[in-house]
Amino acid sequence: MADPKRIYLSPPHMTGEEMAYVEEAFKTNWVAPLGPHVEAFEREVADKVGVKHALALSSGTAGIHLGLKFLGVGSGDLVLCSSLTFAATANPIVYLGATPVFIDSDPDTWNISIPALARAVSWCLSSGIRPKAVIAVDLYGQSADYDEILRICGKHGIYVLEDAAEALGANYKGRMCGSLGNLGVLSFNGNKIITTGGGGMLLSDDEEAIETARFWSTQARDKAPWYQHSQVGYNYRMSNVLAGIGRAQLKALDDRVAARRRVFERYRDGLSGLEGISFMPEAPYGRSNRWLTVILIDPSSGRTPLMVMDALAEKDIETRPLWKPMHLQPVFEGCRYFPHEDGFSVSDHLFQVGLCLPSGSSLTEEDQERVISAVKEIWMG
């Protein structure tokens, strides 16, 4: 049971309608697998995001795995990938026997650096290898610059998979995150802006992509009166019960985005006067869902993110460092990395100075004021 005194980073926020959907699943005995809620959730998310087809899965990671597989990624291939992200973005590249090439962030948006991406594509082509795909991450709820990404990739027939796990409800030039690449992936993990407890979704206008992934996600069972399998499949589908939770959550998405943006605004108003604190900028081309509010702590302030995190933990306030970039992870040691510019890695810098503050849509103004006051106390102490 959650500690009522503790302020969590991004806890689930229930609407109160979830149990009606869950009870319906139990009454009709559509508990697992699949069922009417799954089909309805897929339609509703597709409509909300603005794509033609959707596939509800057990996780966003499963969506990236199946998406890359459909795009033909396999042994010996190169896949370019945002470095400043969670490991779930990059791990499926390795599942398929391919090699990740990591790309730095843009200093103004924190998303994939267009100059670094262009250099990486040129390096791959000069090495005689055309990258199979680019995985662009919409970091902390903010879209990457897809016009530029698609321009670079379109010249060379490189597919784009949009990892919008953190960005449901955000947009890019009026288009919803999740609809911007050849394939898009969402996450409904417990800490996301809406949750099914655990789950994800693969999105596309390409019906063949979604139907092929659907086949693979249910153990690739052939159409036969017995259990027959001509391909290797996966147990990746979402249950009817979890999809019911998701349907109730989806109804509140716009309210959840508005709430998280208000959380950001209160932090900005309450902390921007402190010397050495700045905030993740919002890209001019879109609207962030502000999934997490992230501050940067200037080393000249005499404080580090870990110092602040430990001090807040003593006050029962959960915070978290930024994602440790993939090119710094031991598991990806030796993988090629392209910084934003020679001699300076934006993602390294952000990791060293960034801290995520409690940002849940259920965060009360009183609890947020407690966080703000605690940070101020650390600065004054």
ZIQUILIN-V934858 format. One record per residue. N is the residue number from 1. RES is the residue in one letter. OMEGA is omega in degrees with one decimal (NA if undefined). Layout:
n=N res=RES omega=OMEGA
n=N res=RES omega=OMEGA
This chain:
n=1 res=M omega=-178.2
n=2 res=A omega=176.9
n=3 res=D omega=-176.8
n=4 res=P omega=-179.7
n=5 res=K omega=-175.8
n=6 res=R omega=175.7
n=7 res=I omega=-174.6
n=8 res=Y omega=-175.5
n=9 res=L omega=-176.1
n=10 res=S omega=-175.4
n=11 res=P omega=174.3
n=12 res=P omega=179.4
n=13 res=H omega=-176.5
n=14 res=M omega=-178.3
n=15 res=T omega=-173.2
n=16 res=G omega=179.7
n=17 res=E omega=-174.1
n=18 res=E omega=-175.4
n=19 res=M omega=178.6
n=20 res=A omega=178.4
n=21 res=Y omega=178.9
n=22 res=V omega=179.0
n=23 res=E omega=177.1
n=24 res=E omega=178.4
n=25 res=A omega=179.9
n=26 res=F omega=-178.4
n=27 res=K omega=-178.7
n=28 res=T omega=-179.3
n=29 res=N omega=170.9
n=30 res=W omega=-178.1
n=31 res=V omega=179.3
n=32 res=A omega=-9.3
n=33 res=P omega=173.6
n=34 res=L omega=-178.7
n=35 res=G omega=-174.0
n=36 res=P omega=179.3
n=37 res=H omega=179.9
n=38 res=V omega=-178.9
n=39 res=E omega=-179.6
n=40 res=A omega=179.5
n=41 res=F omega=177.6
n=42 res=E omega=179.9
n=43 res=R omega=-175.8
n=44 res=E omega=177.7
n=45 res=V omega=178.4
n=46 res=A omega=179.1
n=47 res=D omega=-178.0
n=48 res=K omega=-176.8
n=49 res=V omega=-179.8
n=50 res=G omega=173.9
n=51 res=V omega=-175.4
n=52 res=K omega=-171.2
n=53 res=H omega=179.4
n=54 res=A omega=-179.0
n=55 res=L omega=-180.0
n=56 res=A omega=-172.5
n=57 res=L omega=-177.2
n=58 res=S omega=-179.4
n=59 res=S omega=171.4
n=60 res=G omega=177.7
n=61 res=T omega=177.3
n=62 res=A omega=178.1
n=63 res=G omega=177.8
n=64 res=I omega=-179.8
n=65 res=H omega=-177.6
n=66 res=L omega=177.9
n=67 res=G omega=178.3
n=68 res=L omega=179.2
n=69 res=K omega=178.6
n=70 res=F omega=179.7
n=71 res=L omega=174.2
n=72 res=G omega=179.7
n=73 res=V omega=-179.4
n=74 res=G omega=-175.7
n=75 res=S omega=177.8
n=76 res=G omega=-179.7
n=77 res=D omega=172.5
n=78 res=L omega=174.9
n=79 res=V omega=177.9
n=80 res=L omega=-169.2
n=81 res=C omega=171.9
n=82 res=S omega=179.7
n=83 res=S omega=-178.1
n=84 res=L omega=-175.3
n=85 res=T omega=173.2
n=86 res=F omega=-175.8
n=87 res=A omega=-179.1
n=88 res=A omega=176.9
n=89 res=T omega=-171.3
n=90 res=A omega=-174.6
n=91 res=N omega=-179.1
n=92 res=P omega=175.0
n=93 res=I omega=-178.1
n=94 res=V omega=176.2
n=95 res=Y omega=-173.7
n=96 res=L omega=177.2
n=97 res=G omega=179.0
n=98 res=A omega=-177.4
n=99 res=T omega=177.1
n=100 res=P omega=170.0
n=101 res=V omega=-169.6
n=102 res=F omega=-175.0
n=103 res=I omega=-178.7
n=104 res=D omega=179.9
n=105 res=S omega=171.6
n=106 res=D omega=-176.7
n=107 res=P omega=-176.6
n=108 res=D omega=-178.9
n=109 res=T omega=-176.8
n=110 res=W omega=177.4
n=111 res=N omega=-169.3
n=112 res=I omega=-177.5
n=113 res=S omega=-180.0
n=114 res=I omega=176.3
n=115 res=P omega=179.3
n=116 res=A omega=177.6
n=117 res=L omega=-180.0
n=118 res=A omega=178.5
n=119 res=R omega=-179.2
n=120 res=A omega=178.0
n=121 res=V omega=179.7
n=122 res=S omega=179.1
n=123 res=W omega=179.8
n=124 res=C omega=-177.2
n=125 res=L omega=178.8
n=126 res=S omega=176.5
n=127 res=S omega=178.0
n=128 res=G omega=-179.1
n=129 res=I omega=173.4
n=130 res=R omega=178.8
n=131 res=P omega=-179.2
n=132 res=K omega=-174.7
n=133 res=A omega=169.0
n=134 res=V omega=170.8
n=135 res=I omega=177.9
n=136 res=A omega=-177.4
n=137 res=V omega=172.5
n=138 res=D omega=-164.8
n=139 res=L omega=176.3
n=140 res=Y omega=174.7
n=141 res=G omega=-179.9
n=142 res=Q omega=-177.0
n=143 res=S omega=167.0
n=144 res=A omega=-176.8
n=145 res=D omega=-169.2
n=146 res=Y omega=176.4
n=147 res=D omega=-179.8
n=148 res=E omega=178.6
n=149 res=I omega=-178.2
n=150 res=L omega=176.6
n=151 res=R omega=-179.6
n=152 res=I omega=-175.7
n=153 res=C omega=-178.4
n=154 res=G omega=179.2
n=155 res=K omega=-170.4
n=156 res=H omega=177.8
n=157 res=G omega=-179.9
n=158 res=I omega=179.6
n=159 res=Y omega=177.1
n=160 res=V omega=173.7
n=161 res=L omega=-179.1
n=162 res=E omega=173.6
n=163 res=D omega=-179.6
n=164 res=A omega=-176.4
n=165 res=A omega=-175.8
n=166 res=E omega=-163.5
n=167 res=A omega=176.8
n=168 res=L omega=-178.6
n=169 res=G omega=174.7
n=170 res=A omega=179.1
n=171 res=N omega=176.9
n=172 res=Y omega=-179.6
n=173 res=K omega=177.3
n=174 res=G omega=178.0
n=175 res=R omega=-173.7
n=176 res=M omega=174.2
n=177 res=C omega=-173.7
n=178 res=G omega=-178.1
n=179 res=S omega=-163.5
n=180 res=L omega=178.5
n=181 res=G omega=172.5
n=182 res=N omega=175.2
n=183 res=L omega=175.8
n=184 res=G omega=-179.2
n=185 res=V omega=174.5
n=186 res=L omega=173.1
n=187 res=S omega=174.5
n=188 res=F omega=176.6
n=189 res=N omega=-173.9
n=190 res=G omega=-177.6
n=191 res=N omega=-175.9
n=192 res=K omega=-171.6
n=193 res=I omega=161.5
n=194 res=I omega=-173.3
n=195 res=T omega=166.6
n=196 res=T omega=-173.9
n=197 res=G omega=176.9
n=198 res=G omega=-179.0
n=199 res=G omega=179.5
n=200 res=G omega=-179.1
n=201 res=M omega=173.9
n=202 res=L omega=-172.6
n=203 res=L omega=175.6
n=204 res=S omega=167.4
n=205 res=D omega=-177.5
n=206 res=D omega=-178.0
n=207 res=E omega=-179.7
n=208 res=E omega=179.7
n=209 res=A omega=-176.4
n=210 res=I omega=-178.9
n=211 res=E omega=175.9
n=212 res=T omega=177.6
n=213 res=A omega=177.7
n=214 res=R omega=178.3
n=215 res=F omega=179.7
n=216 res=W omega=-172.8
n=217 res=S omega=178.2
n=218 res=T omega=175.3
n=219 res=Q omega=175.9
n=220 res=A omega=-179.3
n=221 res=R omega=178.7
n=222 res=D omega=174.4
n=223 res=K omega=-178.6
n=224 res=A omega=-179.7
n=225 res=P omega=177.5
n=226 res=W omega=179.4
n=227 res=Y omega=-178.7
n=228 res=Q omega=-175.1
n=229 res=H omega=177.1
n=230 res=S omega=177.5
n=231 res=Q omega=174.0
n=232 res=V omega=179.8
n=233 res=G omega=-174.8
n=234 res=Y omega=177.0
n=235 res=N omega=-167.2
n=236 res=Y omega=-173.8
n=237 res=R omega=176.3
n=238 res=M omega=178.5
n=239 res=S omega=179.5
n=240 res=N omega=179.7
n=241 res=V omega=-179.3
n=242 res=L omega=177.9
n=243 res=A omega=176.0
n=244 res=G omega=175.6
n=245 res=I omega=-178.9
n=246 res=G omega=-179.9
n=247 res=R omega=177.3
n=248 res=A omega=-179.8
n=249 res=Q omega=-176.2
n=250 res=L omega=179.2
n=251 res=K omega=-175.9
n=252 res=A omega=-172.5
n=253 res=L omega=-177.3
n=254 res=D omega=177.4
n=255 res=D omega=-179.5
n=256 res=R omega=177.4
n=257 res=V omega=-179.9
n=258 res=A omega=-179.4
n=259 res=A omega=-178.9
n=260 res=R omega=175.5
n=261 res=R omega=175.3
n=262 res=R omega=176.6
n=263 res=V omega=178.4
n=264 res=F omega=-176.5
n=265 res=E omega=179.2
n=266 res=R omega=175.4
n=267 res=Y omega=-179.5
n=268 res=R omega=-179.3
n=269 res=D omega=-174.8
n=270 res=G omega=-172.0
n=271 res=L omega=-172.9
n=272 res=S omega=178.1
n=273 res=G omega=-178.7
n=274 res=L omega=-178.0
n=275 res=E omega=176.5
n=276 res=G omega=177.8
n=277 res=I omega=172.3
n=278 res=S omega=-172.1
n=279 res=F omega=174.0
n=280 res=M omega=-179.7
n=281 res=P omega=174.6
n=282 res=E omega=-178.5
n=283 res=A omega=-177.7
n=284 res=P omega=-175.2
n=285 res=Y omega=-176.0
n=286 res=G omega=-179.9
n=287 res=R omega=-179.6
n=288 res=S omega=171.3
n=289 res=N omega=-179.1
n=290 res=R omega=179.8
n=291 res=W omega=172.8
n=292 res=L omega=171.0
n=293 res=T omega=-176.5
n=294 res=V omega=174.4
n=295 res=I omega=172.1
n=296 res=L omega=-176.9
n=297 res=I omega=-179.0
n=298 res=D omega=-179.9
n=299 res=P omega=-180.0
n=300 res=S omega=177.1
n=301 res=S omega=-177.6
n=302 res=G omega=-178.9
n=303 res=R omega=176.4
n=304 res=T omega=176.7
n=305 res=P omega=-179.0
n=306 res=L omega=176.1
n=307 res=M omega=-179.5
n=308 res=V omega=178.7
n=309 res=M omega=-179.7
n=310 res=D omega=-179.6
n=311 res=A omega=178.0
n=312 res=L omega=177.8
n=313 res=A omega=177.8
n=314 res=E omega=178.2
n=315 res=K omega=179.4
n=316 res=D omega=176.7
n=317 res=I omega=-177.9
n=318 res=E omega=171.8
n=319 res=T omega=-177.1
n=320 res=R omega=174.3
n=321 res=P omega=171.8
n=322 res=L omega=175.1
n=323 res=W omega=171.2
n=324 res=K omega=-175.0
n=325 res=P omega=-176.7
n=326 res=M omega=-178.1
n=327 res=H omega=175.8
n=328 res=L omega=-177.2
n=329 res=Q omega=179.9
n=330 res=P omega=-176.3
n=331 res=V omega=-179.0
n=332 res=F omega=179.1
n=333 res=E omega=179.0
n=334 res=G omega=177.7
n=335 res=C omega=-179.3
n=336 res=R omega=-179.5
n=337 res=Y omega=179.0
n=338 res=F omega=178.1
n=339 res=P omega=-180.0
n=340 res=H omega=174.4
n=341 res=E omega=-178.1
n=342 res=D omega=176.0
n=343 res=G omega=178.8
n=344 res=F omega=178.2
n=345 res=S omega=-179.9
n=346 res=V omega=-176.0
n=347 res=S omega=175.1
n=348 res=D omega=-178.6
n=349 res=H omega=-179.1
n=350 res=L omega=178.6
n=351 res=F omega=-177.4
n=352 res=Q omega=-172.2
n=353 res=V omega=-173.0
n=354 res=G omega=176.8
n=355 res=L omega=178.0
n=356 res=C omega=-179.7
n=357 res=L omega=176.1
n=358 res=P omega=-168.9
n=359 res=S omega=-175.9
n=360 res=G omega=180.0
n=361 res=S omega=177.2
n=362 res=S omega=179.9
n=363 res=L omega=-180.0
n=364 res=T omega=176.8
n=365 res=E omega=179.5
n=366 res=E omega=178.9
n=367 res=D omega=178.3
n=368 res=Q omega=176.5
n=369 res=E omega=175.4
n=370 res=R omega=177.6
n=371 res=V omega=-178.6
n=372 res=I omega=-180.0
n=373 res=S omega=179.4
n=374 res=A omega=177.7
n=375 res=V omega=178.8
n=376 res=K omega=179.5
n=377 res=E omega=177.6
n=378 res=I omega=-178.2
n=379 res=W omega=-177.9
n=380 res=M omega=-172.2
n=381 res=G omega=NA
